[in-house]
Amino acid sequence: MSMVVLARILAVVYAAAAIVVAMRQGDAMPVWIIGLLAKTGASPEVSVRLVAGSCAAIAGTLAALGARARVPAIMAAALLIFSGIADGSASLSLGASSVLLIRPIVQIVVGLLLAAPLVATRSPAERLRHPGLAAGGVVASLALGAGIAANLDVATVAAPSTGRDESGRYVVHDLT
């Protein structure tokens, strides 16, 4: 499979993630991002907007770069793997059941399946788009991601019940 096809598949994965986060909101949010933004005092609405806009911007960037997308695609696959590992460890630390570990496992497997061939391939030098066209597409995709994040209609997101108290903070269980 060519590098361009793998980058486009990864762009579709990120576009699907943006759509799912925008539609399902709190249920589709990775636990580690909710915890990280809760520590900074950001509201759950901000985290939904941030993740949906970022996923859309990454998808647009990978699609706009075409054959130049090898390094950004490797970084996007590594981000997918990192997110799966962080989500799995956060879910395990909260005492989640094995059913809630399916999403992190899928993230890790898809990231590894796309990252391995991307690292092994080289960018085709003969089919590169004009640099101005690629840069314009990247800027447009970043603007699109910011527009999605700014205009996303976010309902009040209830914090996940597992491991959280009424204020949305993590509940630390004393094991002594």
C-alpha positions in Angstrom: 0.0 0.0 0.0 1.4 3.4 -0.9 2.2 6.1 1.6 -0.3 8.5 0.1 -3.1 5.9 0.6 -2.0 5.3 4.2 -2.0 9.0 4.9 -5.5 9.4 3.4 -6.8 6.4 5.5 -5.3 8.2 8.6 -7.0 11.4 7.5 -10.4 9.5 7.3 -9.8 8.1 10.8 -9.2 11.6 12.2 -12.2 13.0 10.3 -14.4 10.2 11.7 -13.0 10.9 15.2 -13.9 14.6 14.8 -17.5 13.7 13.7 -17.9 11.2 16.6 -16.6 13.7 19.2 -18.9 16.4 17.8 -21.9 14.2 17.8 -21.4 12.1 21.0 -19.4 14.8 22.9 -18.7 13.6 26.5 -19.2 9.9 25.8 -16.6 10.0 23.0 -13.9 12.0 24.8 -10.8 10.2 25.9 -10.5 10.0 29.7 -7.0 11.3 29.8 -8.0 14.6 28.0 -10.9 15.1 30.4 -8.6 14.6 33.3 -5.8 16.8 31.9 -8.2 19.7 31.2 -10.0 19.2 34.5 -6.6 19.8 36.2 -6.3 23.1 34.4 -9.8 24.2 35.3 -11.2 24.1 31.8 -14.8 23.1 31.3 -15.8 19.9 29.5 -17.2 22.0 26.7 -13.8 23.4 26.0 -12.3 19.9 25.8 -15.0 18.8 23.3 -14.4 21.8 21.1 -10.6 21.3 21.4 -10.6 17.7 20.4 -13.2 18.0 17.6 -11.4 21.0 16.1 -7.9 19.3 16.4 -9.1 16.1 14.8 -10.6 18.0 11.9 -7.5 20.1 11.4 -5.2 17.0 11.5 -7.5 15.3 8.9 -7.5 18.3 6.6 -3.8 18.7 6.9 -3.1 15.1 6.0 -5.5 15.3 3.1 -4.1 18.6 1.8 -0.4 17.6 1.9 -0.9 14.6 -0.4 2.5 12.9 -1.1 4.2 15.3 1.3 2.3 13.9 4.2 4.7 11.2 5.3 6.2 12.9 8.4 2.9 14.5 9.5 1.2 11.1 9.0 3.8 9.4 11.1 3.3 12.0 13.8 -0.5 11.6 13.6 -0.2 7.8 13.9 2.1 8.3 16.9 -0.5 10.7 18.4 -3.2 8.0 17.9 -1.0 5.4 19.6 -0.1 7.8 22.5 -3.8 8.7 23.0 -4.7 5.0 23.1 -2.0 4.2 25.7 -2.9 7.3 27.8 -6.7 6.6 27.6 -6.1 2.9 28.6 -3.9 3.8 31.5 -6.4 6.5 32.7 -9.3 4.0 32.4 -7.4 1.4 34.3 -6.4 3.8 37.1 -10.1 4.6 37.5 -11.0 1.0 37.8 -12.8 0.7 34.4 -14.2 -2.6 33.2 -12.7 -4.5 30.3 -15.5 -3.2 28.0 -14.2 0.4 28.4 -10.7 -0.7 27.3 -11.9 -1.5 23.8 -11.5 2.1 22.5 -7.9 2.4 23.7 -7.0 -1.0 22.2 -8.5 0.0 18.9 -6.6 3.2 18.9 -3.3 1.5 19.6 -3.9 -1.3 17.0 -5.0 1.2 14.2 -2.1 3.5 15.0 0.4 0.7 14.8 -1.1 -0.8 11.6 -0.8 2.6 9.9 2.5 3.7 11.5 4.6 0.6 10.6 4.2 0.9 6.8 4.5 4.7 7.0 7.9 4.4 8.7 9.1 1.8 6.1 8.1 3.8 3.0 9.5 6.9 1.4 7.7 9.9 -0.1 7.3 9.6 -3.9 9.4 12.5 -5.3 7.7 12.5 -8.7 4.2 13.2 -7.6 4.6 16.2 -5.2 2.0 19.0 -5.3 3.1 22.6 -5.6 4.4 23.8 -2.2 2.0 26.8 -2.3 -1.0 24.6 -2.9 0.0 22.2 0.0 0.7 25.2 2.3 -2.6 26.8 1.4 -4.4 23.5 2.1 -2.8 23.2 5.5 -3.8 26.8 6.4 -7.3 26.2 5.2 -7.6 23.0 7.2 -6.3 24.7 10.3 -8.9 27.5 9.8 -11.6 24.8 9.2 -10.6 23.1 12.4 -10.7 26.4 14.3 -14.1 27.2 12.8 -15.5 23.8 13.8 -14.2 24.2 17.3 -15.6 27.7 17.6 -19.0 27.0 16.1 -19.6 23.5 17.6 -22.9 23.4 19.5 -21.9 21.8 22.8 -24.5 20.6 25.2 -23.6 20.5 28.9 -21.4 17.5 29.1 -21.9 15.3 32.2 -18.6 14.1 33.6 -18.2 10.4 33.5 -19.4 8.8 36.6 -16.5 6.4 37.0 -14.0 7.9 39.4 -15.4 11.4 39.6 -17.2 13.4 42.2 -19.9 16.1 41.7 -17.4 18.8 40.7 -15.9 16.7 38.0 -12.6 16.1 39.7 -11.0 12.7 40.1 -11.7 10.8 43.2 -8.6 9.4 44.8 -9.2 6.2 46.7 -7.0 5.8 49.8 -5.5 2.3 49.6 -4.0 2.4 53.0 
